[in-house]
Amino acid sequence: QDYYVVILCPTEMDAQVRRVLQIPMWSQRVIYLQGSALKDQDLLRAKMDDAEACFILSSRCEVDRTAADHQTILRAWAVKDFAPNCPLYVQILKPENKFHIKFADHVVCEEEFKYAMLALNCICPATSTLITLLVHTSRGHTAPWEAFRQLTGTKQTLNRETQQSPEQWQTKYGRCSGNEVYHINLEESTFFAEYEGKSFTYASFHAHKKFGVCLIGVRKEDKKNILLNPGPRYIMSSTDICFYINITKEENSAFKKQEKHRKNNESKLSDHGASRLPVHSIIASMGTVAIDLQDTGCRVPSGATLALPAEGGKEGRRPSIAPVLEVADSSSLPTCDLLSDQSEDETTPSDEVSAGLEYAKGYPPYSPYIGSSPTFCHLLHEKVPFCCLRLDKGCQHNYYEDAKAYGFKNKLIIVAAETAGNGLYNFIVPLRAYYRPKKELNPIVLLLDNPPDMHFLDAICWFPMVYYMVGSIDNLDDLLRCGVTFAANMVVVDKESTMSAEEDYMADAKTIVNVQTLFRLFSSLSIITELTHPANMRFMQFRAKDCYSLALSKLEKKEREKGSNLAFMFRLPFAAGRVFSISMLDTLLYQSFVKDYMISITRLLLGLDTTPGSGFLCSMKITEEDLWIRTYARLYQKLCSSTGDIPIGVYRTESQKLTTSESQISISVEEWEDTKEQFSCRGNHRNSTSSDQSDHPLLRRKSMQWARRLSRRAPRHSAKTAEKINQQRMNLYRRSERQELAELVKNRMKHLGLSPAGYDEMNDHQNTLSYILINPSPDTRLELNDIVYLIRPDPLTYVPNAAPSRKDSFCNTVGQDTREETQL
């Protein structure tokens, strides 16, 4: 509320904006002007020449998004011409239009961020939710326990150690959602000042241990580039700008006040009473718990993994972990060969497929648009002929016509999009970055409604295991041909042609129904969906009789009434990272007014930009062998002392006892036999339909009894024929809805000549809930199958002299020969 906001719009104020401006808090500070940014008199009315900043937003719901960008470009030019000193914050839709507004102070390109975020969702689950929570300003939401208990009808009769109430995940998730990225100068910081001259990993670990803050990056005073986790070789300087994740910025924290109080009383303390912050008194204000780790010293050096130390576990003692060194020992640092792959050393003679794949590492020789950041990637030695990029069509080079025929070792990542726009290039690049192990690369299949153009094929033909197929997700045959039964993730991208609709929020109708069909047909498939309107996420994986979701819906309404800008954050699909809307990133542009580094940090996390010496986002899964670590703090120490990784959060999945949809209940013959007499007197009820029977087991039992009566009146068959008919009828009764859907899928696969062996219809992950804990407290217990988000140091940082070799120079020479016209 320190600024007046002027909205300059060419149209009249609509009803929704009018309602918002009637709120007293906004009515005194927001002024609506009807006018055009291309008219100087309107810019003068808005006092553009005296403005602190100008935000130029695009109309994302336009059918012609290129035309919308053209209007945005003209508005940006007009403002720059009228007020050249006014900082410009511009939102653009398509990446090929970015270079027209390079002069703007801050630019957010929707399609770049969208595709990079969706790509990372496939290898680092819920990256979209992680980024959304980090860029939103929040105090840390906590769902009201009593209200939720009343809405769900649950009672809290729990064992503290073995059971959890349904709302405890909301409390942990909500509290951690208040974490944001802040910055401070090291010499002015209570958190980091004492680590001047120490290594970055030492400062990060000890700051988290002592204050509960997560140091993720630095910037030299005389440089513009931000370095995320520059690694143990980086020595902290007093003039460094530190970037950290915490509930609140240091200036507003209780630690600052306690530091002043400590300095005033420091002279009164005795020598043996070391001055320490009264951590226990500040826990509530910080939202994290600072603890002291015991037995952090280690006599035996640890390896680069979470392997149990040799002496660990003796006599019930907790295994020790190597200390994080103040200054890194160069002899203990991992070394990296620029052109080698760690996974190559693990190749066995039996790995015939992987042994035959020789990938180069270099910069892609062709970019589909101007302004894409060059990224070091896994590339092929020779580009693939366009005919071989088509997954479902054989050619003179290969005869494969479906995904199974290729014999991929890793599961597929399928992207369903309307067209192959230039932004889709940013989906492929993060998944083929050089720091991804070669043996972990997933084949990428683009399921496109319309055939791609030659420019796009020129860009993707250098990447390994990237294919396309023309088809649609509302066609079961197309889904089966593109390998949906072998897919780990299915990404459904919002279609441009349906982004606008006559009725509000109906733009997502087709996408939602198609995804719901996928959800029912392929229950084990992880589906990530992009929506136009965030409010529609309540329809994702919709189950009408799920009391838990209904209770969350009522909580969402209460949060919205309180004015929360993240009212949907407790929705299960959002918390699990299965749904995303680009409008969630609107806050990123606004936050850049206060935090001018947020766009740069987000681009580094998503892999859109690569800065020499800056780390990248990845993840690791906690297995049974890793549970000896026990707590998040010990994991932090283990990683900092071995690989130099910095953990920033945890993605946790818990089993959830949902009310099973009655349509999926399978009725056994024994149950029916036990109850047939009970319902015999009610058998004349005729009010049942096929859909009712699938929803109500009682009606299904009645229909079974009615069918039996008809069978008694039917002509008598031989005993053998009657037994066969009876067995078929009983098998039909036993089938649940899911089994019927599975039978449909298998029949279609047989019809297409595909083997149904890979189809796992009963592997159900629907009764689980997943959520993110950003920068959890150090004493957070690790659980089996937790996925930890890591910022890993740049492997190239450890290369002493990366002399170009034959492999390295390959891409440079190829790039000169094959670089063609770039689309403008």
N, C-alpha and C positions, 0 to 999 in steps of 0.2 A: 504493500500500500504506500510505497514511497514515490510512486510515479503515477501520472495520468496516462491512460491508455486511450488512443484515438483509433477507431476502426474506420477505415476508408474503403467503402464497398460500392461498386457501380449499381447495385440493386437496392430496393427498399428493404427496410428491416423486416425480417420474417417474424412469425409468432414466437418461435423458440428463442431467438435472441432477445426479443422484447420481454419475455418472461424472465430471462436471466438478468437483464438490466433493471428489472423492477426490484431486485434484491437490494436492500439499502447499502450493503457493503460494496456493491459494484456501481450502483447508480450515481454515487458521488465521485467516482474515479474513472468511469468509462464513458467516452463520448462517441456516438455513432454519427458518421458523416456519409452522405450519399454523394459519390463523385468518382472521378477516374484518376488514377496515378499518372496518366499520360497528359493531364491538363495542369499546367503550372498554377493556375488559380486555385485548383482543388488542393494541390500540395501546399500552397501558401495558407489556405484555410486550416489545413492539418498541422501547420507549423513544422513542416518536415525539415526546414533548414536549421531548426533549433532542437531537433529530436535527439535523444540519447541513442536510439537504435530504431531500425526499420525492419520489420518482419514481413516478407513477401511469401504468401502461401499459395499453393496451387490447388485447383479444384480437382481432387482425385477421383471424383465420381463421374467425370465427363466420359462420354463414350469415346471421343477422340482425345486420347491423353497427349498426343503430340501437339495438337492444337492448344491444349491447356498449357503445355510447356512454353509454346511460342508466346502466349500472352504473359506468362511469368517473366520471360526474358525481356520483353518490351517494358514491363513495369520496372524491372531492375535497372535497365538502361535509363529510363526516365528519371528515376530517383537519383541515380548516380550523376546524371547531368544536372539536376536541380540542386542537390545537396551533396557535393562530392566528399564531404567530410563526415557524413552520417554513416555509422557502421551498418552494414547490410547483412541480414540473416535470411537466406533464400532456401526455399523448399522446391526441389525440382523432382519430376517424376521419372523421366527416362535418362539413363546414363549418357547417351550420345549427345544430350543437350547441355551437359555440364560445362564444356569448355567455353560456351558463350558467356558464362557468368563467373569466370575464374577470378575476376576482380572483387567478388563479394568476400566479406570477412569470414563468413561461415556458410557452408553449403551442406545440405542433407539431401542426398539422392535416394528416393524411396526404393527403387528397384535394386540398387546396389546393396543397401542394407538388408532388404527383405530376403533376397536370395542367399546372401552370405549367412544370414541368421538361420534360415531354414536348412542350409547345408550343415552347419555346425550342430543343429539339433539332432542330426543323424548319428554323429559320433560323440558328441557331448550332450546327453539328454537335457532338454529344457533350457538350452542356451537362450532362447527367445524370452523365456520367463526371467532368467537371470539378468539379462540386459535390461528388460523392462523395469524390473524392480530397482536396479541400480540407478536408472536415470529418472525415476520418480522421486519427488520429495515426499517423505512420509515420516511420521513419528513412530512407526511400528505398530501395525494393527494387531489387536488381540480380540478374537471373537468372544462375545459374552457367553461364559460357560453355562450359567443358569438358563439363559434364554435358549441356547442351543439344546440343552438337556430337555427343556419343556417341549421344544418343537419336535424333537426326535422321539420323545417318550422314553429316553434311556435313564437308567439309574446308576449312580456312581458307587457301586459296591465292588471295590477293586483291591487287588493286592499290589502294593506300590512297586514291587520289583518285577513282577511277571506280567502284569496286565496294565493296559493303558485305556483311559477313557477315550471315547470317540473324538473329543474336542482337544485333547492334548496336542495332537499334531498341529492343530490350528494355532494354538498358543505359541509353540516353538516357531512355526513357520511365520506367523504374524509378527512376532518380536524381531526375528532376523530380517524381515522385509524392510525394516527401518534403516538398514545399512545403506550408505551412499559413499561416493568417492569425494574426498576432500583433498586440499593441498595446504602445505605450510612450508616456510623456509626452515631448513634444518637448525640453524643457529638460534632461531626464535622458538623452537619447539621443546616442550617438556617431554614429549614422547621420544624424540629422536636425537636431541642435542648431544647426549652422552655417547652416541655411536659415531661421532666424527673420527675419521681415520680407521674405522672398522669396515669390514666387508658388508656388502648389501644384505646377504643372507643372514649374517650375524645380527644386523640391525632389525631385520624383519622378524626373525624368530624371537629375539628378546623383547621387542616391543609388543609382540602378541602375548608373550608369556607374562609380561608385567602389566600391560595396560589393556589387553584385549583388542588392539588395533592391528590391522593387516596392511603392512607396507607393501605396495605392489609395483611401484615405479618411481623413477627420479627424472629430473631434467637439470642439466647443467645451466648455470646462470647465463652463460654467453651463447647458449645454443637453443634452437627452437624445437628440436626433436625430443619427444618423450621416450624414455626407455622403460619398457615393462620388464621387471626382473632381469636386470643386466647381468646377474650371476654373481658367484662368489669372488670373482676377480675384481669386481667394481668396488672401489674404496670411496666411502661417503666423505663428502666435502662440506664445509660449513656453509657454503653458498648454494648448495643443492636445494632444489625445490622437491619436496617429498610428496608423493601421492599415496593416499592410504584409504582403506575402507573402514568405516566405523558408524556407529549409531548417530553420532553428532560430531561436528567439527571440534577440534581441540579447544578453540577459543571459548566455546560454550559449555565445555565439559566441566565436571566437578574436579577433575584432576588439576585444572589451572588454578582454581581457588585453593585447593589443598597444597599446591606447590608454594603459593605465596605464604600461606599459613606456616608451612614447614620451614621456609627460609627465616621467618620471624622468630621461630622457636628453636632454630637449629643450635644456637649457642647454649641453650639450656639442657640439651640432651647430653647424657654421659657418653663416654667413649665406647662402652660396650653396647649401648643401645643405638644401633645404626638407624639413621633417619630413613624411614620408609613411608610410602603413602598408605594411609588407612584404607586399604582396598575394600575391605568388607563393608565399609560405610557408603561406598559409592556404587555398589553393584546395581542398585535400582535405577540410578540415573543413567548409567552407561548401557545397561542391557546385556552386558557380558560379565563373565566371572574371571578375574585374574587369579591364577594359582601359581604356586611354586612347585616345579617338578622335582621329585626326589630321584636319587640315583641316576642323574643325567650323565655322570662320568662313565667312560667306557674304557676298558683295558684292551679290548680287541677291536680293531678297525672294522667298520661295517662296509658291506658292499653297496652296490648301486640300487639294490632292491630292498624290499621289506623283509628279507630273509631273516629268520630267527638267529640271533647270535649263538655261537657255539656253546657258550657257558650258560645260555638262558634257560630258565625253568628249573634250575637245580634247587631243591629244598623249598620249593614254593616261592622263591624270590622272583620279583619282576625282572625280566631281562633288561639289561642296560642298553643305552643308545649312545653312539659316539657324540661328543660335544660339537657344537657348531663353532668353527674356528673364527677368531677375530679377523685374521688375515689369512686368506686361502693359501694352502700349500700347493704349489704348482705341480708337485709330483703326484698329489692325490687327486687332482682334477681329471675328469674324464676327457679323453681326446676324441676328436671327431675328424674323420676323413671326409672332405667336402663331397667327394663323389661316390663314397661307399654307402652301404646301407647296413645297419645293425642286423637286420633280418637276414642278410645274405650269409652271415656267419652261422646261422642256425639252420641253413638248408641241408637236408639230408638227401642221400642218393635217391630215396623213394619219391622225393618231391619233383617228379618229372615236369609237371606243368610250370611250377615256379622257377625251376632251374633253367627252363627254356626261355623265360621272359627276361630280356635284357633291356632295361630302361636307362635312359640317359637322364641327367639332371641339368636343367638350364632354364632360361627364360623362354616362354612361349614365343615363337617367331611371328605370330600374327595375333593382333588384338582386334576385336570387332568394332571398337569405338575409340575415339581419342579421349585420353584422360584416365584410362585404367592403370592402376598402379602395378608395375612389373613385379611378379612374384616368381621366385625360384621353385620349379615344379619337377615332378616326374614326367618325362616325355618319352615318346618313341623315337627310335633312330630315323625312321622314315614315316612320313605321314600315311595314314590309312586311306585307301581309295574310298570315295564317297559311297560306292555301292556296298562296301563292307561295313559301313556305319549303320545300315538298315538291319535291325535285329531280326525281323520276321521274314526277310526275303533273302534267299540264297543267290549267289552270284558265281562268277567264274573262279573267284578266289576261295570261297568256302560255300558249303551247302547247308549251313545251319539255318533253321527257320523258326526256332523257338529258343527260349532262354535255357532250357534244360540241356539242349544239344551242345551248348558251349562248354559245359562241365566246369562252371566257375567254382572255385574253392571257397570263396567268401559269399555271403548273402548279398542280394541286390539292394540298391537304393533306386526307387522308382519315383520320377517326378512327373506328375500329371499337370500339364499346362495347355493353354489354348494355342499360343504361338511361341516360337523360339525367338524371343526378343533378345536384345543385346544384354539385358540384365541377367539372363540365364547363364551367361558365361561366368558370372560371379558365384554361381552355385557349384560349378565344376572346379574352379581354381583352388578354393580352400580344401577340397577333398583330394587334390593331387599335389598339395604343397610338399616340398622336398623333405620336411621334417616328419611327415607321416610315414611310418614303416611300410616298405613295399609289400610285405606279406599281409598287411592289414588293409590294403586298398580294396574298397568295395566296387564292384561293377556298377555303373550308372546307366540307367535306362530312362530316356526322355519319352514319355507318352504324350504325343502332341496331337491336338485336334486338326491342325493345319501343317502341311509339309514345311520344313525349314528352308530358308533361302541359302544360296551358295556362300554368302559372306559368313554366316554362322557356321556352316560345315567346314569352311576353311579354318575357322578358329579352333574347333574342337577335334579336328582330325589328327592332331599331334598328341592328344592325351590318351593314355592307355585305358582300355576297357570302358569306353564311352560309346553308347549306342542310342539310336532313336527309333521310334515306331509311330506310325500314324494311327491314331485310335482315340477312344474316349473311355472314361471311367464308368460311364453308364452302360457300357457294353461288356458283358461277362466274358465273351470270347476274346476281346481285345486284352482284357486284364489277364486272362490265363496265358495268352500267347507271350505277353511281355514278362511273364515270370512272377506273377504276384504270389504264387505259392512258395517261391524261393526267396522272397524279399524280407529284409530286416526292417525296412522303413518304406512307407508310402507317403510322399509329400504331395498334397493337393493344393495347387496354387489358384488363387482367386482369378476368375476370368474377366478380362477387360470388358467384354461385351455384355456382361451381366452386372457390372458395378453400379449401374443406375437403374432404378425401377420407379414406377409411378407411385407405389405405396412405400413409405419409409420402412427400412429394414428388410424388405422383400428381395433385395439384391442378392442375398445369400441363399435363397430358397433352394435352388437347384444344387448348389454345392453341398448344402447340409443333408439333403435327402440322399444324394449319391454317396456321401461319406457314411451315412447311417446304413446304407445297403452294404458297403464294404465292411463296416463294423459287425454286421450280422453274419455275413458270409465267411469272413476271414478273421475270426476272433483273436488269433494269436498275432495278427499283423499290427505293428505300431504305425498309426496313421497320424500325420501332422498336417493340420489344415489351416489355410489362410482364409480369413473372413474379411468382408468389407466393414462390418459393424461389430465392435466388441460385444455389444449387448446380446448378439445372437449366439454367443458361445454356450448359453444355457441349453441350446438344442443339440449340442454335440454329444454323441453317444447317449441319446435320450432314452430314458426308461420311465414310462408314465407312472409306474407303481413303486418307484424307488423313494421310500420315505426320507432317506438320507439326503438325496438331491433336493427334494422339496423343502427340507429344513434349511439347506444352504441357500435356496432361493429366497426364503423369508429373511434370512440374515443379510443377504445382499441388498434387499430392499431397505432394511434398516440402516445399513452402511451408506446407501445412497442418500437417504433422508438426512444423514448427518453431514453430507457434503463431501464424502470421501471421493477422491479422484481415482481410487483403485477398488471400487466397490465389488468388482468381479474377481478379486484376487483369491478368494476362497473357493471359487468354482473349481471342481476337480480337474477338468480338462486344462484349465490355465495353469493351475499349480503343478500339474504333471508335464507341462510343456507340449501338450498335444494340439493346442490351438493358438493362433497368432493373428493379430490384425496390425497392419502398418500404422494405423492411427495411434497405437500405443506408443509409437516413437515420436509423436508430436512434441512431447515434453523434452526430448533431446535437443531440439532446436531452441526451445525457450530457455532451457538450463544453460545453454552456451552463453547467454547474456551475463550470467553470474559466474559460471565456470567455463571459461573459454577453452578449456582443455578436454571437455567431455566428448566432443565429436572425435578428436584424435585418439583418445583412449579406447573409445568404442570401435573405431576402425581397426586399431591394432588387435583388439581382442577377437574381432571377427575375421581377421586375416585379409581385410581389404587393403591395408597398407602394411608394408614391411620396412622396418628401419633397422639398419645394421646394428647389432648388439642388443636389440629388443626381443623379448621372449614372445611366446605364443600360447594360446589357450588350448589345453588338452584335458584328458581325464584318466583316472585309473579306478579300477574296481577292487573293492575290498573282498578278498577271498578268505576261506577258512585259515589258510596259512598266514594271513596278515592280521588276524584278530589278536595276536599277542601284543600288538601295539596298544590296544585298549582304548586310548583317548585321543581326541583330536590334537591336543597339545603335543603328545608324544609322536604322533604322525608328523606334525609340523617339524619337530626336531629331527626326526629320522630323515625326512626329505631334504631339509636344509643342510644336514651334515653329510649326505651322500650324493644325491643327484643335483642339489641346488634348486629344486622345484619349490614354488611357493603355493600352498593350498589357499583357496579363497572361499570355498564352500563345499557343501555336501548335498548330493541328490539322493533322497531316501525313498524307498518303496516299502510299504507296509501292507499286510493282508487286511482286508476289510470285510466284515460280515454284513454284506448288503442283503436287503430283502430280495430274494431271487424272484425274477419275473415269473409269474405263474404260468405264462405261456411256454416256459422252458422246462417245466416239471414233467418228468417222465413217470408215468403210472405203471407200476409193476403189476403183473397178473395176480400176485399174492394179495396186494392191497385191494385189488378189485374184487377178488373172491371173498375177502373178509367183509367187504361192505355191500355186497350185492343184495343181501337180504334187507339191509337197513334202508336201502333206497328203492326197494321193489314196489312199495306202495305209491311212489311218486313218479313212476315211469311214464305216465301219460302226458307229462309236461312237453309241449311242442314248441316252446319259445327259443329253441337253440338253433344257431346257425353255425356255419363252419368257423367263422372268426370267433364266435362266442365260445365254441368248444376249445379252441386253442388258448383262450384266456381263462376259462373256468374249469378246473378239474372235475367239479361236481357234474357239470353239464356233459363233460366228456364221458363220465361214468354212466350217465343216463343214456347217452347215445349208444354206448357199448351194450347196455342191457337191452335197448330197443333192437339193436342189430342181432342180438342173440335170440330174441323172440321171433324175429323174422326167419332166422335160420331154422328154428324149430318147425315153422310152417312150410318151409321149403321142401321140395321133393327129396326123399332119402337117397343118398349116394352109398356107394360101397364104403366099408369101414376104412379102407386105405385112403380113398379119395376124401372122405369126410375128415380124417385125421390131418391130411395135408392142407385142406382148406382151413381147418381150425388153427393149425400152426401158423399159416400165413396171416390169418386174422389177428392172432395173438401178437405176432411180430409187428403188425401194423399198429396195434394198440400201444405197444411198448415204445414206439418211436417218439422222441421228443421233437420239438420244432427245429432244434439245432441239427439233429440227425437227418431231418428232411432236407434242410439246406445243404448239408454235407453231401447227401445223395444227389442233389441237383448239380452241385459243382463237379462231382466225380463223373456224372453222366456226360456233362459238357466236355470234360477233359478227354474222356474216351472218344467222344464224337470228333474232337479235333485231333485225335491221334496222339494225345499227350498222356504220359504215365501219371496216374493219380497217387503214386507212391509218396511224393513229397508233400501231399496235402495233409495237414495235421488239424483236423476240424475240432478235436476235443481239447486242444491246448488252449486253455482259457485264462487270459490275464485280465479279465474284466473286473474281478472282485478284488482289486488292489487299488490303493491310492498312493500317489507319489507327490513329493513336494521338495522344495529347496530350502536349505539352511545356509544363508549367506553369512560368512564369517562367524560361525557358531562359537560359543564360549569354549575356552581351552579344556574344560572338564567334560565336554560332550563325549559320550561313549560311542565308539564306532560299532556299527552293526554289519552283519553279513550282507553282502551285495550292495552296500553303500557305494555310490560313485562320487569320487572326490574331484572337484574342479581344480586344475593346476595351471599355474603360469610357469612354463618351462623355459629355461634360458635358451637363447639362440645357439644351436650347435656350432654355427660358424664362428662364434666368439672364441672357441677353443682351438681354432685352426691357426697355428703360428704363421705360416706363410703358405697361402693357398695358391700355389703356382698353377697356372692353367695347364691342363693336360689335354690329351686328344679328345677325351669325352667332353671336357668343359668347353672346348672351343667349337665343338660340333654345332651347338645351337646358334652360336654367333654367326658362323658361316652360312648355316642353313637360313637363318633369319634374313641375311642380306639378299640371298637368292630368291627367297619365296615371299618376301614382304610385298603384298599387293596393295591395291587401293583400300583405304580405310573409310568405312561408311561415315558420312557426316549427318 
